[in-house]
Amino acid sequence: MIPVGAPLKDVLDATPKTAVTILTTITGTAWTSMGFSASWRKAVAASMVTGLTFHDLRGTAETRLAVA
């Protein structure tokens, strides 16, 4: 289990479960690695953020969870 704050827990509990993962495709299914990679690249390009990788985001999330 990953600890979450009460506001996020409330939202997650109220969200219909369509897959075993939190982030799903527009059809409600779990991502494939290739599908996630393609969508991630599009989101990064649209955001115009440079010099960061997906692993930077993951590391930041882990750090914030540990602090919380």
C-alpha positions, 0 to 999 in steps of 0.5 A: 500500500502507498500512503495517501492523504485524505483528500486523494483517498476520498477521490480514489474511493469514489472513482469507479475501478476499471483497471488494477492501476490508477492511471488508465487509457481513455478506454479505462484499461491499463497502459501498455508500456509502449502506449504509456511511452507514446502518450508520455512523449506527447505530454512532454512535448505539449508542456514544453518542459525540457531537461527532465525525464520520466524518472525525474518525475518518479523520483520527485513523487517518491521523495514527496511521499516519503516526506508526507 
